[in-house]
Amino acid sequence: MGDSLTRYQYLDMAYFLSHNGTWISPDDIPNMVIEKTHPNWNSFFNFTNIQLNVGSSSESCDCYRTEGVVGRMKQLENRYFNDSKGNSVSFLQKAGHLPFRTSWDAFNIYDNHTRLFVTEETNISIAEEGNWTKAVEFVCAMNPKPKALVFNSGFWLDNELSEEKVQVELIQKLRVCGIISVYKTTTATSSGRILRPDNNRARLCSLADLCLDVSWTRLVRDAPDTKYWDDVHFNPPVYSLLNIHLLAVLASSDLGVDFFV
């Protein structure tokens, strides 16, 4: 759960699972994790969704977005992937202060939904909308329920996740419903600018069951070839490296949960 950086990490993981352990190539055009290689958002949603509906794999995309500046238009993007091996991974959009929105109920996210994405705002029927607490309640009600929730608020200044009371409430809600909490720290920018200090890092890494500390991404900007396509978003294979790190953190945990099938 998070913003666009978490979306691209999700797409990279879902591609890996649906393409026999193959990671996304930086040479792929259009590219699964580089939105600017697509003419518009609907094209991006359609292309990425089709790529994940292969073989025994399936993805449903509860998605709508108009063109324009983030936060100035209505948008929702919640994606649900599963395969015949029993793997499932999801992305729920919750970017900073922007509300979590869904047009589907938590109990039918894996039903057969239409592949034709909504193109008009008047056709959106919002089932639930709310803050971080509401988003976590939705996750707890999902069927099947995920074993773990990886979350990060991204580069957003106005954000209730920075409040200690909210942090404690989210972790407690996840524990009550039996979901492992994994806080992902905020990745580095290509310029080295600090768009939003990750003040949540120490406290949430302490509160959560697991911490995915991605501070190593500051080394990416010193790589010999370009690993960013703008100041915050990565080119492949950085999301693959983030996912390998995530898998290592899950595999090495002693929480008594089998994350792999």
C-alpha positions as semicolon CSV with decimal commas, in nm:
position;residue;x (nm);y (nm);z (nm)
1;M;0,000;0,000;0,000
2;G;0,140;0,339;-0,095
3;D;0,208;0,575;-0,383
4;S;0,349;0,533;-0,734
5;L;0,682;0,388;-0,615
6;T;0,497;0,106;-0,442
7;R;0,280;0,060;-0,752
8;Y;0,585;0,000;-0,969
9;Q;0,733;-0,239;-0,714
10;Y;0,402;-0,430;-0,718
11;L;0,400;-0,446;-1,100
12;D;0,758;-0,574;-1,100
13;M;0,671;-0,850;-0,851
14;A;0,351;-0,950;-1,033
15;Y;0,542;-0,965;-1,363
16;F;0,805;-1,189;-1,201
17;L;0,536;-1,427;-1,076
18;S;0,345;-1,434;-1,407
19;H;0,649;-1,469;-1,636
20;N;0,826;-1,771;-1,487
21;G;1,067;-1,580;-1,268
22;T;1,168;-1,321;-1,529
23;W;1,220;-0,962;-1,415
24;I;1,120;-0,658;-1,623
25;S;1,385;-0,546;-1,870
26;P;1,490;-0,179;-1,906
27;D;1,477;-0,234;-2,284
28;D;1,103;-0,311;-2,289
29;I;0,905;-0,036;-2,468
30;P;0,639;0,037;-2,360
31;N;0,759;-0,048;-2,013
32;M;0,561;-0,187;-1,720
33;V;0,731;0,043;-1,468
34;I;0,786;0,358;-1,675
35;E;0,451;0,533;-1,713
36;K;0,590;0,797;-1,951
37;T;0,637;0,526;-2,220
38;H;0,256;0,512;-2,249
39;P;0,042;0,775;-2,425
40;N;-0,206;0,814;-2,138
41;W;-0,316;0,660;-1,810
42;N;-0,585;0,439;-1,960
43;S;-0,328;0,297;-2,200
44;F;-0,093;0,232;-1,907
45;F;-0,366;0,054;-1,708
46;N;-0,467;-0,156;-2,008
47;F;-0,113;-0,254;-2,111
48;T;0,006;-0,350;-1,763
49;N;-0,314;-0,542;-1,692
50;I;-0,289;-0,743;-2,015
51;Q;0,075;-0,830;-1,940
52;L;-0,028;-0,986;-1,609
53;N;-0,320;-1,185;-1,749
54;V;-0,111;-1,462;-1,903
55;G;-0,117;-1,839;-1,857
56;S;-0,260;-1,927;-1,518
57;S;-0,209;-1,573;-1,385
58;S;-0,481;-1,313;-1,348
59;E;-0,493;-0,947;-1,250
60;S;-0,793;-0,726;-1,187
61;C;-0,749;-0,348;-1,191
62;D;-0,993;-0,123;-1,009
63;C;-0,848;0,180;-1,182
64;Y;-0,945;0,529;-1,297
65;R;-0,738;0,840;-1,351
66;T;-0,765;1,152;-1,562
67;E;-0,462;1,330;-1,702
68;G;-0,319;1,609;-1,489
69;V;-0,143;1,687;-1,164
70;V;-0,171;1,429;-0,886
71;G;-0,413;1,542;-0,617
72;R;-0,607;1,773;-0,846
73;M;-0,823;1,506;-1,007
74;K;-1,020;1,208;-0,889
75;Q;-0,825;0,887;-0,910
76;L;-0,818;0,535;-0,778
77;E;-0,585;0,246;-0,849
78;N;-0,618;-0,085;-0,669
79;R;-0,477;-0,395;-0,833
80;Y;-0,516;-0,762;-0,742
81;F;-0,297;-1,041;-0,882
82;N;-0,318;-1,415;-0,827
83;D;-0,208;-1,735;-0,999
84;S;-0,287;-2,106;-0,997
85;K;0,011;-2,175;-0,766
86;G;-0,163;-1,990;-0,483
87;N;0,042;-1,670;-0,507
88;S;-0,143;-1,343;-0,459
89;V;-0,015;-0,987;-0,437
90;S;-0,205;-0,660;-0,439
91;F;-0,147;-0,287;-0,466
92;L;-0,376;-0,038;-0,293
93;Q;-0,320;0,329;-0,370
94;K;-0,281;0,546;-0,060
95;A;-0,053;0,839;-0,132
96;G;0,005;1,058;0,171
97;H;-0,302;1,266;0,255
98;L;-0,494;1,165;-0,059
99;P;-0,785;0,937;0,033
100;F;-0,791;0,565;-0,030
101;R;-1,074;0,492;-0,274
102;T;-1,225;0,169;-0,401
103;S;-1,520;0,095;-0,626
104;W;-1,515;-0,274;-0,528
105;D;-1,607;-0,439;-0,200
106;A;-1,326;-0,615;-0,012
107;F;-1,497;-0,954;-0,027
108;N;-1,521;-0,969;-0,411
109;I;-1,190;-0,825;-0,528
110;Y;-1,103;-1,147;-0,714
111;D;-1,438;-1,183;-0,889
112;N;-1,448;-1,157;-1,267
113;H;-1,447;-0,782;-1,323
114;T;-1,464;-0,617;-1,662
115;R;-1,133;-0,544;-1,836
116;L;-1,279;-0,221;-1,979
117;F;-1,157;0,061;-1,756
118;V;-1,380;0,350;-1,657
119;T;-1,307;0,658;-1,869
120;E;-1,564;0,899;-1,729
121;E;-1,573;1,021;-1,369
122;T;-1,954;1,010;-1,371
123;N;-1,934;0,631;-1,417
124;I;-1,736;0,578;-1,096
125;S;-1,927;0,429;-0,806
126;I;-1,713;0,462;-0,493
127;A;-1,782;0,180;-0,245
128;E;-1,547;0,307;0,025
129;E;-1,327;0,612;0,077
130;G;-1,113;0,721;0,367
131;N;-0,785;0,770;0,547
132;W;-0,507;0,525;0,641
133;T;-0,723;0,366;0,909
134;K;-1,005;0,305;0,662
135;A;-0,759;0,159;0,412
136;V;-0,622;-0,088;0,669
137;E;-0,977;-0,190;0,765
138;F;-1,038;-0,268;0,397
139;V;-0,723;-0,483;0,387
140;C;-0,839;-0,675;0,695
141;A;-1,171;-0,747;0,520
142;M;-1,014;-0,869;0,194
143;N;-1,094;-1,223;0,083
144;P;-0,853;-1,393;0,071
145;K;-0,684;-1,196;0,346
146;P;-0,318;-1,113;0,280
147;K;-0,048;-1,255;0,506
148;A;0,143;-0,926;0,513
149;L;0,092;-0,557;0,437
150;V;0,388;-0,359;0,306
151;F;0,318;0,012;0,336
152;N;0,483;0,351;0,284
153;S;0,334;0,697;0,242
154;G;0,585;0,818;-0,017
155;F;0,692;1,176;-0,083
156;W;0,395;1,354;0,073
157;L;0,423;1,635;0,328
158;D;0,062;1,653;0,450
159;N;0,014;1,304;0,580
160;E;-0,164;1,164;0,886
161;L;0,071;0,864;0,888
162;S;0,328;1,092;1,052
163;E;0,110;1,102;1,366
164;E;0,218;0,853;1,634
165;K;-0,144;0,784;1,734
166;V;-0,229;0,679;1,377
167;Q;0,083;0,465;1,350
168;V;0,003;0,272;1,668
169;E;-0,361;0,228;1,562
170;L;-0,266;0,085;1,222
171;I;-0,019;-0,166;1,364
172;Q;-0,269;-0,276;1,630
173;K;-0,548;-0,321;1,372
174;L;-0,321;-0,537;1,156
175;R;-0,223;-0,754;1,452
176;V;-0,585;-0,802;1,556
177;C;-0,677;-0,924;1,209
178;G;-0,367;-1,143;1,182
179;I;-0,170;-0,956;0,914
180;I;0,205;-0,901;0,938
181;S;0,298;-0,532;0,916
182;V;0,600;-0,437;0,703
183;Y;0,698;-0,071;0,696
184;K;0,901;0,027;0,388
185;T;1,119;0,333;0,434
186;T;1,124;0,602;0,164
187;T;1,358;0,560;-0,131
188;A;1,623;0,814;-0,229
189;T;1,582;1,073;-0,507
190;S;1,814;1,097;-0,807
191;S;1,922;1,451;-0,713
192;G;1,974;1,378;-0,346
193;R;1,702;1,629;-0,258
194;I;1,495;1,539;0,048
195;L;1,140;1,594;-0,075
196;R;0,997;1,481;0,255
197;P;1,207;1,376;0,554
198;D;1,116;1,018;0,648
199;N;1,033;1,107;1,007
200;N;0,834;0,785;1,032
201;R;1,138;0,567;0,973
202;A;1,264;0,498;1,325
203;R;0,926;0,483;1,500
204;L;0,743;0,275;1,239
205;C;1,039;0,041;1,190
206;S;1,020;-0,018;1,565
207;L;0,641;-0,055;1,579
208;A;0,594;-0,275;1,271
209;D;0,657;-0,649;1,273
210;L;0,918;-0,606;0,999
211;C;1,110;-0,313;0,850
212;L;1,216;-0,291;0,486
213;D;1,494;-0,033;0,515
214;V;1,566;0,085;0,160
215;S;1,816;0,355;0,253
216;W;2,061;0,172;0,025
217;T;1,882;0,330;-0,273
218;R;2,091;0,644;-0,217
219;L;2,372;0,445;-0,380
220;V;2,167;0,403;-0,698
221;R;2,220;0,763;-0,810
222;D;2,594;0,696;-0,826
223;A;2,551;0,404;-1,068
224;P;2,737;0,439;-1,401
225;D;2,414;0,427;-1,609
226;T;2,083;0,603;-1,551
227;K;1,866;0,427;-1,295
228;Y;1,596;0,698;-1,272
229;W;1,349;0,826;-1,531
230;D;1,269;1,134;-1,320
231;D;1,377;1,260;-0,978
232;V;1,196;0,989;-0,781
233;H;1,101;0,698;-1,011
234;F;1,342;0,422;-1,103
235;N;1,425;0,242;-1,424
236;P;1,455;-0,136;-1,418
237;P;1,613;-0,329;-1,250
238;V;1,588;-0,120;-0,928
239;Y;1,233;-0,237;-0,845
240;S;1,355;-0,594;-0,890
241;L;1,631;-0,526;-0,639
242;L;1,372;-0,383;-0,399
243;N;1,164;-0,698;-0,439
244;I;1,461;-0,927;-0,385
245;H;1,529;-0,732;-0,065
246;L;1,163;-0,767;0,038
247;L;1,164;-1,142;-0,026
248;A;1,482;-1,177;0,179
249;V;1,325;-0,986;0,470
250;L;1,013;-1,205;0,460
251;A;1,212;-1,527;0,426
252;S;1,441;-1,445;0,717
253;S;1,162;-1,346;0,958
254;D;1,089;-1,563;1,260
255;L;0,720;-1,477;1,279
256;G;0,602;-1,832;1,207
257;V;0,432;-1,735;0,879
258;D;0,500;-1,918;0,551
259;F;0,492;-1,643;0,287
260;F;0,590;-1,867;-0,006
261;V;0,418;-2,143;-0,200
